[in-house]
Amino acid sequence: MLIDTHSHITDKKFDYRQIIADMDKDNLSRIITVGYDYKNSLEGLEIAKNNENVYCSLGLHPSSANFFDDKLSQQHLELSNHPKVVAIGEIGLDYHYPDFDKAIQVKACVAQLEIAHRANLPVIIHMRDCDADMKNLLKANKSKLTKGGVMHCYSGSLESAYEYMDLGFYISFTGVITYKNAKKASEIIENIPPDKILIETDCPYLSPEPYRGQLNFPKNVVFVAKHIAEVLDKSLKEVAQITTDNAYRLFDKLK
């Protein structure tokens, strides 16, 4: 059985009830639905509350960082006590679009690292076109990373991966690693400890081959696991066990 450690089954493109009903058939033991703003985090928590094998995280994505305030911080801190909330995220920095405000993103990210610290939860980090700043921010706030975290949909270098792992982070891979031009990802997978690898879909985005360009589903995490198995010369069963163990170790509220 596999765990999709980063999904967005709250997306209106989905019938999330059918996804959950099909979990056993699709060889999924757990799904973590990841929050990107307050409303979405509440939706994910509601789904998690009502479905035994679904868990959630609470977070404000950097693209929405201008909505962060003390009220939101308190709301997320209070909700984080729920047994189905396994992480704070996705949070981080995103410099991809030209209108980003670095100062606002940094402020929101640091504040949410503090929430994770106070809630005794790991963090789910989103980063895009900001590797140096992300490393510097996390290093400067290492004291808040008491439960570590995961670098979601990792696309950085091998050298940076080791720096993030030194800070207590796992490295998570999506269906992007199945693309023909994703040779760097295979190099990273080959050269980092297997006990630091997580798998995810980031659905409805980033469908793996052979479904690239189509709507992605949690069940497609198997293609990520199969690719990792090929790179590491292991069986799919071995990779499923490794990545499941890793997920339970990081997200220790998973049951």
C-alpha positions as CSV (number, residue, x, y, z in Angstrom):
1,M,0.0,0.0,0.0
2,L,1.1,3.6,-0.8
3,I,0.6,7.0,0.9
4,D,0.0,10.1,-1.2
5,T,1.7,12.6,1.1
6,H,0.6,15.7,-0.8
7,S,-2.7,15.9,-2.6
8,H,-5.5,18.5,-3.1
9,I,-8.6,16.3,-3.2
10,T,-10.6,19.4,-2.2
11,D,-10.2,20.6,-5.8
12,K,-13.6,21.0,-7.5
13,K,-12.4,19.0,-10.4
14,F,-12.7,15.9,-8.2
15,D,-15.4,13.8,-6.7
16,Y,-13.3,13.3,-3.6
17,R,-15.9,10.8,-2.2
18,Q,-15.1,8.5,-5.1
19,I,-11.4,8.9,-4.7
20,I,-11.7,7.9,-1.0
21,A,-14.1,5.0,-1.9
22,D,-11.5,3.6,-4.3
23,M,-8.5,3.9,-2.0
24,D,-8.3,0.2,-1.2
25,K,-8.7,-0.8,-4.9
26,D,-6.1,1.8,-5.8
27,N,-3.6,0.4,-3.3
28,L,-3.7,3.6,-1.2
29,S,-3.5,3.3,2.6
30,R,-3.5,7.1,3.4
31,I,-4.0,10.4,1.6
32,I,-2.9,13.7,3.0
33,T,-4.9,16.6,1.6
34,V,-2.8,19.8,1.9
35,G,-4.1,23.2,2.7
36,Y,-3.2,26.4,0.8
37,D,-5.4,29.0,2.4
38,Y,-7.8,29.1,5.4
39,K,-11.0,28.1,3.5
40,N,-9.2,25.3,1.8
41,S,-7.6,24.1,5.0
42,L,-11.0,24.0,6.6
43,E,-12.4,22.0,3.7
44,G,-9.5,19.5,4.0
45,L,-10.0,19.1,7.7
46,E,-13.7,18.5,7.3
47,I,-12.9,15.7,4.8
48,A,-10.3,14.2,7.1
49,K,-12.6,14.3,10.1
50,N,-15.2,12.2,8.2
51,N,-12.9,9.7,6.5
52,E,-10.6,7.4,8.5
53,N,-7.8,7.2,6.0
54,V,-7.6,10.8,5.0
55,Y,-5.4,13.3,6.9
56,C,-4.8,17.0,6.3
57,S,-2.5,20.0,6.8
58,L,-3.2,23.7,7.4
59,G,-1.3,26.4,5.6
60,L,-1.2,29.5,3.5
61,H,0.6,29.2,0.2
62,P,3.1,31.9,-0.5
63,S,1.0,33.2,-3.5
64,S,-1.6,34.1,-0.9
65,A,0.8,35.4,1.7
66,N,-0.8,38.9,1.7
67,F,-3.9,37.3,3.4
68,F,-1.8,36.3,6.4
69,D,-2.6,38.0,9.7
70,D,-2.7,37.4,13.4
71,K,-6.3,36.1,13.3
72,L,-5.4,33.5,10.7
73,S,-2.3,32.5,12.8
74,Q,-4.5,31.9,15.8
75,Q,-7.1,30.0,13.8
76,H,-4.5,27.6,12.4
77,L,-2.9,27.2,15.8
78,E,-6.2,26.2,17.4
79,L,-7.1,23.8,14.6
80,S,-3.7,22.2,14.6
81,N,-4.6,20.4,17.8
82,H,-7.0,18.2,15.9
83,P,-5.7,14.6,15.6
84,K,-6.3,14.6,11.8
85,V,-4.0,17.6,11.3
86,V,-0.5,16.2,10.6
87,A,1.4,19.2,9.4
88,I,1.5,22.9,8.7
89,G,1.7,23.6,5.0
90,E,2.0,24.2,2.3
91,I,4.0,27.3,3.2
92,G,7.2,28.7,1.8
93,L,8.4,31.1,-1.0
94,D,7.5,31.4,-4.6
95,Y,9.2,33.9,-6.9
96,H,7.9,32.5,-10.2
97,Y,5.5,35.3,-11.1
98,P,6.8,38.8,-11.5
99,D,4.4,40.5,-9.0
100,F,5.5,38.6,-5.9
101,D,6.3,40.5,-2.7
102,K,9.3,38.9,-1.1
103,A,8.9,40.7,2.3
104,I,5.3,39.6,2.7
105,Q,6.1,36.0,1.7
106,V,9.0,35.8,4.2
107,K,6.9,37.2,7.0
108,A,4.1,34.8,6.4
109,C,6.4,31.8,6.1
110,V,8.3,32.6,9.3
111,A,5.1,33.1,11.2
112,Q,3.8,29.7,10.0
113,L,7.1,28.1,11.0
114,E,6.3,29.4,14.5
115,I,2.8,27.9,14.3
116,A,4.4,24.5,13.5
117,H,6.9,24.9,16.4
118,R,4.1,25.7,18.9
119,A,1.9,23.0,17.5
120,N,4.7,20.4,17.5
121,L,4.1,19.6,13.8
122,P,6.3,19.2,10.8
123,V,6.1,21.7,7.9
124,I,5.4,21.2,4.2
125,I,7.6,23.6,2.2
126,H,6.7,24.9,-1.2
127,M,9.5,26.6,-3.0
128,R,9.8,27.9,-6.6
129,D,12.6,29.9,-8.1
130,C,13.9,30.8,-4.6
131,D,16.4,28.1,-3.5
132,A,19.0,30.4,-1.9
133,D,16.4,32.4,0.0
134,M,14.6,29.4,1.1
135,K,17.7,27.8,2.5
136,N,18.7,31.0,4.3
137,L,15.2,31.4,5.8
138,L,15.1,27.9,7.1
139,K,18.6,28.0,8.5
140,A,17.8,31.3,10.2
141,N,14.7,29.7,11.7
142,K,16.2,26.3,12.5
143,S,15.0,26.5,16.1
144,K,11.4,26.4,14.9
145,L,11.9,23.2,12.9
146,T,11.6,20.9,15.9
147,K,9.6,18.3,14.0
148,G,11.4,18.8,10.6
149,G,9.4,18.8,7.4
150,V,9.3,17.9,3.7
151,M,10.5,19.8,0.6
152,H,7.4,19.2,-1.5
153,C,7.7,18.5,-5.2
154,Y,11.5,18.8,-5.0
155,S,13.2,20.3,-8.1
156,G,16.5,21.6,-6.6
157,S,20.0,20.3,-6.8
158,L,21.6,17.4,-5.0
159,E,23.8,19.7,-3.0
160,S,20.7,21.7,-1.8
161,A,18.9,18.4,-1.0
162,Y,21.7,17.6,1.5
163,E,21.5,21.0,3.0
164,Y,17.7,20.6,3.5
165,M,18.2,17.1,4.9
166,D,20.7,18.5,7.4
167,L,17.9,20.8,8.6
168,G,15.7,17.8,9.2
169,F,13.8,17.7,5.9
170,Y,12.6,14.8,3.8
171,I,12.7,15.1,0.0
172,S,9.4,14.5,-1.8
173,F,8.9,13.6,-5.5
174,T,6.0,13.9,-7.8
175,G,5.1,12.5,-11.3
176,V,7.5,15.0,-12.8
177,I,10.3,12.5,-12.1
178,T,8.7,10.2,-14.8
179,Y,9.3,12.7,-17.6
180,K,12.1,12.1,-20.1
181,N,13.9,15.3,-19.2
182,A,13.9,14.7,-15.5
183,K,17.4,13.2,-15.3
184,K,18.4,15.4,-12.3
185,A,15.7,13.9,-10.2
186,S,17.0,10.4,-10.8
187,E,20.5,11.5,-9.8
188,I,19.1,12.9,-6.6
189,I,17.1,9.8,-5.8
190,E,20.2,7.6,-6.4
191,N,22.3,9.7,-4.1
192,I,20.2,10.5,-1.1
193,P,19.4,8.1,1.7
194,P,16.2,6.1,0.9
195,D,14.9,6.8,4.4
196,K,14.6,10.5,3.4
197,I,12.4,9.9,0.3
198,L,8.6,10.6,0.2
199,I,6.2,10.3,-2.7
200,E,3.3,12.5,-3.7
201,T,1.0,13.4,-6.6
202,D,0.3,17.1,-5.9
203,C,-3.0,16.3,-7.7
204,P,-4.8,17.6,-9.6
205,Y,-1.5,18.8,-11.0
206,L,1.7,17.2,-12.4
207,S,0.3,13.9,-13.8
208,P,3.0,11.3,-14.4
209,E,3.7,9.5,-17.6
210,P,1.6,8.1,-19.2
211,Y,-1.0,10.6,-18.2
212,R,1.0,13.8,-18.5
213,G,-1.2,16.8,-19.3
214,Q,-4.3,15.1,-17.9
215,L,-6.1,15.4,-14.5
216,N,-4.0,13.8,-11.8
217,F,-5.3,11.5,-9.1
218,P,-3.9,10.2,-5.8
219,K,-3.8,6.7,-7.3
220,N,-1.1,7.9,-9.8
221,V,1.4,8.0,-6.9
222,V,2.2,4.4,-7.9
223,F,4.0,5.7,-11.0
224,V,6.2,7.8,-8.8
225,A,7.0,4.8,-6.7
226,K,7.6,2.6,-9.8
227,H,10.1,5.1,-11.1
228,I,12.0,5.3,-7.8
229,A,12.0,1.5,-7.7
230,E,13.7,1.4,-11.1
231,V,16.3,4.1,-10.2
232,L,17.2,2.3,-6.9
233,D,16.9,-1.2,-8.4
234,K,14.4,-2.2,-5.9
235,S,10.9,-3.8,-6.1
236,L,7.8,-1.7,-6.0
237,K,6.9,-3.4,-2.7
238,E,10.2,-2.4,-1.2
239,V,9.7,1.3,-2.2
240,A,6.2,1.2,-1.0
241,Q,7.4,0.0,2.4
242,I,10.3,2.5,2.6
243,T,8.2,5.5,1.7
244,T,5.3,4.5,3.9
245,D,7.7,4.1,6.8
246,N,9.1,7.5,6.1
247,A,5.7,9.1,6.0
248,Y,4.8,7.6,9.3
249,R,8.1,8.8,10.8
250,L,7.7,12.4,9.6
251,F,3.9,12.8,10.0
252,D,3.7,11.0,13.4
253,K,0.0,11.8,13.9
254,L,-0.8,9.4,11.0
255,K,-2.4,6.2,12.3
